[in-house]
Amino acid sequence: MNEYLKNSGIREHHKKAITYLINRFQQDSDYLAVIIAGSVAKGLAREDSDIDCYLVVEDKHFEERKQRDHLFYYEEEGCEYKGGYYDGKIINYAFLRAAAERGSEPTRASFEGALVAFSRIPELTELVSRIAVYPESNRERNFSDFFAQVELYGGYFADRALTLNNAYLLSHAVSQVALFAGRLILAYNRILFPCHKSMMITLEKAPKKPDSYMKLQELMLRNPNKETISAFVECVRSFHDWGITPYEAVSRFIVNNEWNWLDHEPPISDR
């Protein structure tokens, strides 16, 4: 068994499943490393938690799988406990280097506590440790970018949705307010944004936020109206000087939302 596994807080049946995975891919030269991530790697897993993993492969193998849209790894064999399976992604070494240099926050967060269970790559553990780091250089820009979203969605778009009785626009506006307000609080605390599924749990744990933040957010999400939306936006607005005026926020919103195709391919929602 991997020496780290012997001394970790990982449950025995998860250790056994990880060992199976290591033995399987050590036999295949296309596979360069197995990285265990998620709750299992952090020692926070439930009895039935799946095993999140990254499988690092040779560049040629990665490109072949990418062309076939086969970058997801799902397997139950080897997980001999109830509800167990491997939930993996196929990556190459270049992906790891890019993640350490310029990875998105959800990608960085996915490597928090990650364990290199097997590797043919020298110093891979050191590279992996540089991924799950808050990107400090983005923080001030994120403050103004994110708050512009809160101002526009919580002001103009929410108001129009309520006036026009547009349920779709209201739902979208409120979810965007919650998302970007949450991003502001996480950035203020220098906490990586994990993903939408885990954001509320992560916000609950954030030490620095308005006392009423979670309550006002829940009221807005459950009953979106002028009062609940305004109260939540004001709660966020008054917590910190986010570095952008309301007038500037409109310009920033235009650049980030309407002209986001100028310097790179449009996001999938706008193609």
Secondary structure per residue as TSV (DSSP state, phi and psi in degrees):
chain	resnum	aa	ss	phi	psi
A	1	M	-	360.0	141.6
A	2	N	-	-48.4	134.4
A	3	E	H	-60.5	-37.3
A	4	Y	H	-64.1	-39.9
A	5	L	H	-61.3	-38.1
A	6	K	H	-59.4	-36.1
A	7	N	T	-104.5	8.9
A	8	S	S	-90.6	172.6
A	9	G	S	-91.4	16.4
A	10	I	-	-73.4	139.6
A	11	R	-	-61.8	150.7
A	12	E	H	-61.5	-40.0
A	13	H	H	-70.7	-26.9
A	14	H	H	-73.2	-39.4
A	15	K	H	-58.8	-42.5
A	16	K	H	-63.0	-42.1
A	17	A	H	-67.4	-37.8
A	18	I	H	-66.4	-41.7
A	19	T	H	-60.4	-40.5
A	20	Y	H	-59.7	-44.2
A	21	L	H	-63.5	-44.4
A	22	I	H	-58.7	-50.6
A	23	N	H	-60.9	-35.7
A	24	R	H	-66.0	-45.7
A	25	F	H	-89.7	-13.3
A	26	Q	H	-65.0	-23.2
A	27	Q	T	-83.5	-8.2
A	28	D	-	-117.1	113.9
A	29	S	T	-66.8	-16.6
A	30	D	T	-69.3	-20.5
A	31	Y	E	-99.1	123.4
A	32	L	E	-99.8	-24.3
A	33	A	E	-164.9	155.2
A	34	V	E	-123.0	121.6
A	35	I	E	-115.7	122.2
A	36	I	E	-93.2	131.9
A	37	A	E	-130.4	-169.1
A	38	G	H	71.6	-161.2
A	39	S	H	-64.8	-30.9
A	40	V	H	-65.6	-47.0
A	41	A	H	-62.7	-33.7
A	42	K	H	-82.2	-6.4
A	43	G	T	74.2	24.3
A	44	L	-	-113.9	11.4
A	45	A	-	-73.1	151.3
A	46	R	-	-80.0	172.4
A	47	E	T	-56.5	-39.2
A	48	D	T	-101.8	14.1
A	49	S	-	-62.6	141.2
A	50	D	-	-75.3	169.8
A	51	I	E	-107.3	107.3
A	52	D	E	-78.3	136.5
A	53	C	E	-151.6	155.2
A	54	Y	E	-113.7	131.5
A	55	L	E	-109.7	115.1
A	56	V	E	-91.0	124.5
A	57	V	E	-123.3	167.8
A	58	E	-	-60.1	150.1
A	59	D	H	-55.3	-44.2
A	60	K	H	-62.1	-43.2
A	61	H	H	-64.9	-39.4
A	62	F	H	-62.6	-46.8
A	63	E	H	-64.6	-37.9
A	64	E	H	-63.0	-45.1
A	65	R	H	-69.0	-36.1
A	66	K	H	-62.7	-41.7
A	67	Q	H	-62.8	-30.6
A	68	R	T	-95.2	4.7
A	69	D	T	55.6	46.0
A	70	H	-	-120.5	55.2
A	71	L	-	-101.6	4.0
A	72	F	E	-105.4	136.0
A	73	Y	E	-116.1	117.4
A	74	Y	E	-128.6	128.8
A	75	E	E	-155.5	139.0
A	76	E	-	-100.0	-29.8
A	77	E	T	-60.7	127.8
A	78	G	T	106.5	-22.6
A	79	C	-	-99.1	93.1
A	80	E	-	-92.8	28.8
A	81	Y	S	-119.8	157.2
A	82	K	T	-60.8	126.6
A	83	G	T	80.8	3.5
A	84	G	-	-82.3	144.1
A	85	Y	-	-165.1	163.6
A	86	Y	E	-94.8	131.6
A	87	D	E	-119.4	96.9
A	88	G	E	-126.7	165.5
A	89	K	E	-127.2	139.7
A	90	I	E	-91.5	123.6
A	91	I	E	-134.4	172.3
A	92	N	E	-121.1	178.3
A	93	Y	H	-64.2	-35.7
A	94	A	H	-61.0	-35.2
A	95	F	H	-60.3	-45.0
A	96	L	H	-64.5	-41.9
A	97	R	H	-62.6	-44.1
A	98	A	H	-64.3	-39.5
A	99	A	H	-62.5	-39.1
A	100	A	H	-69.8	-31.2
A	101	E	H	-87.3	-40.6
A	102	R	H	-150.4	25.5
A	103	G	-	-64.5	149.9
A	104	S	-	-66.2	162.3
A	105	E	H	-63.3	-42.8
A	106	P	H	-60.4	-37.4
A	107	T	H	-65.5	-45.7
A	108	R	H	-59.9	-44.3
A	109	A	H	-63.6	-30.8
A	110	S	H	-67.4	-15.1
A	111	F	T	-99.5	4.1
A	112	E	T	-63.8	124.7
A	113	G	T	74.3	8.0
A	114	A	-	-60.2	144.4
A	115	L	E	-116.8	123.2
A	116	V	E	-81.0	102.2
A	117	A	E	-82.3	-28.7
A	118	F	E	-156.9	139.0
A	119	S	E	-155.4	140.6
A	120	R	S	-102.0	1.5
A	121	I	S	-100.6	119.9
A	122	P	T	-59.8	139.8
A	123	E	T	58.6	29.2
A	124	L	H	-66.3	-37.0
A	125	T	H	-58.3	-40.2
A	126	E	H	-65.6	-40.8
A	127	L	H	-64.1	-46.0
A	128	V	H	-60.4	-37.2
A	129	S	H	-66.4	-20.2
A	130	R	T	-87.6	-5.4
A	131	I	T	-81.2	-48.7
A	132	A	S	-80.8	56.1
A	133	V	S	-123.9	134.0
A	134	Y	-	-63.3	129.7
A	135	P	-	-77.9	86.1
A	136	E	G	-57.1	-34.7
A	137	S	G	-64.6	-20.4
A	138	N	G	-90.7	-10.2
A	139	R	H	-62.0	-51.7
A	140	E	H	-64.3	-40.9
A	141	R	H	-63.4	-40.3
A	142	N	H	-61.4	-38.2
A	143	F	H	-53.7	-52.1
A	144	S	H	-73.4	-38.6
A	145	D	H	-61.4	-48.1
A	146	F	H	-68.6	-39.8
A	147	F	H	-69.2	-30.7
A	148	A	H	-60.0	-37.5
A	149	Q	H	-66.3	-43.5
A	150	V	H	-61.3	-45.6
A	151	E	H	-62.2	-46.6
A	152	L	H	-74.6	-44.8
A	153	Y	I	-72.3	-36.3
A	154	G	I	-80.3	-15.1
A	155	G	I	-106.3	-87.5
A	156	Y	I	-58.8	-53.7
A	157	F	I	-69.4	-39.3
A	158	A	H	-65.2	-39.7
A	159	D	H	-63.6	-44.5
A	160	R	H	-64.3	-40.5
A	161	A	H	-60.9	-42.9
A	162	L	H	-68.9	-40.7
A	163	T	H	-64.9	-40.9
A	164	L	H	-90.8	-0.5
A	165	N	T	54.2	44.7
A	166	N	-	-97.5	97.3
A	167	A	H	-63.5	-39.1
A	168	Y	H	-63.4	-50.2
A	169	L	H	-62.8	-38.2
A	170	L	H	-65.1	-45.1
A	171	S	H	-60.3	-44.0
A	172	H	H	-64.4	-46.3
A	173	A	H	-61.3	-45.6
A	174	V	H	-65.8	-40.6
A	175	S	H	-65.8	-35.2
A	176	Q	H	-69.9	-38.1
A	177	V	H	-60.7	-47.1
A	178	A	H	-63.1	-41.8
A	179	L	H	-62.1	-53.9
A	180	F	H	-77.5	-26.7
A	181	A	H	-64.8	-42.1
A	182	G	H	-62.2	-40.6
A	183	R	H	-62.0	-37.5
A	184	L	H	-62.5	-46.6
A	185	I	H	-64.3	-41.3
A	186	L	H	-65.1	-43.4
A	187	A	H	-63.4	-39.6
A	188	Y	H	-59.7	-36.9
A	189	N	T	-89.1	-0.6
A	190	R	T	58.1	43.4
A	191	I	-	-109.5	131.8
A	192	L	-	-65.8	138.3
A	193	F	-	-73.0	116.8
A	194	P	-	-77.9	-55.7
A	195	C	-	175.8	169.9
A	196	H	H	-63.2	-38.2
A	197	K	H	-60.4	-35.8
A	198	S	H	-103.6	0.8
A	199	M	H	-64.0	-43.4
A	200	M	H	-64.3	-39.9
A	201	I	H	-63.5	-41.2
A	202	T	H	-66.4	-39.8
A	203	L	H	-64.4	-39.1
A	204	E	H	-55.8	-36.7
A	205	K	H	-86.2	-12.8
A	206	A	-	-63.4	124.2
A	207	P	S	-72.6	-30.5
A	208	K	S	-112.2	107.6
A	209	K	S	-163.6	162.0
A	210	P	-	-57.2	142.6
A	211	D	T	-56.6	-35.2
A	212	S	T	-94.9	7.7
A	213	Y	H	-56.4	-55.4
A	214	M	H	-65.0	-38.7
A	215	K	H	-66.4	-46.6
A	216	L	H	-67.1	-35.6
A	217	Q	H	-63.2	-45.1
A	218	E	H	-63.5	-41.3
A	219	L	H	-61.6	-42.2
A	220	M	H	-65.2	-43.9
A	221	L	H	-68.9	-37.5
A	222	R	H	-78.1	-34.0
A	223	N	S	-140.9	74.5
A	224	P	-	-72.1	111.8
A	225	N	S	-144.8	178.5
A	226	K	H	-57.7	-40.4
A	227	E	H	-69.4	-48.1
A	228	T	H	-68.8	-37.8
A	229	I	H	-68.1	-46.8
A	230	S	H	-61.8	-40.3
A	231	A	H	-64.5	-40.8
A	232	F	H	-69.7	-44.6
A	233	V	H	-61.1	-42.5
A	234	E	H	-65.0	-36.4
A	235	C	H	-57.9	-43.6
A	236	V	H	-73.5	-43.6
A	237	R	H	-59.5	-41.5
A	238	S	T	-84.1	-7.0
A	239	F	T	-73.1	-34.3
A	240	H	S	-159.2	153.5
A	241	D	-	-81.1	107.0
A	242	W	-	-84.3	3.1
A	243	G	S	83.3	20.7
A	244	I	-	-150.9	138.0
A	245	T	-	-85.3	161.8
A	246	P	H	-55.5	-40.3
A	247	Y	H	-64.5	-45.2
A	248	E	H	-64.9	-31.7
A	249	A	H	-61.4	-35.4
A	250	V	H	-64.6	-45.9
A	251	S	H	-62.2	-43.0
A	252	R	H	-64.0	-38.7
A	253	F	H	-62.7	-42.6
A	254	I	I	-60.0	-47.1
A	255	V	I	-64.0	-43.9
A	256	N	I	-79.6	-28.7
A	257	N	I	-108.3	-39.8
A	258	E	I	-98.3	-28.8
A	259	W	S	-111.7	26.0
A	260	N	T	-73.9	3.9
A	261	W	T	-98.0	-7.3
A	262	L	S	-66.5	-43.6
A	263	D	S	-101.8	-8.7
A	264	H	S	-160.6	175.8
A	265	E	-	-60.7	140.4
A	266	P	-	-58.7	149.1
A	267	P	-	-61.4	157.2
A	268	I	G	-56.9	-30.7
A	269	S	G	-68.0	-18.7
A	270	D	G	-113.2	4.7
A	271	R	-	-69.1	360.0
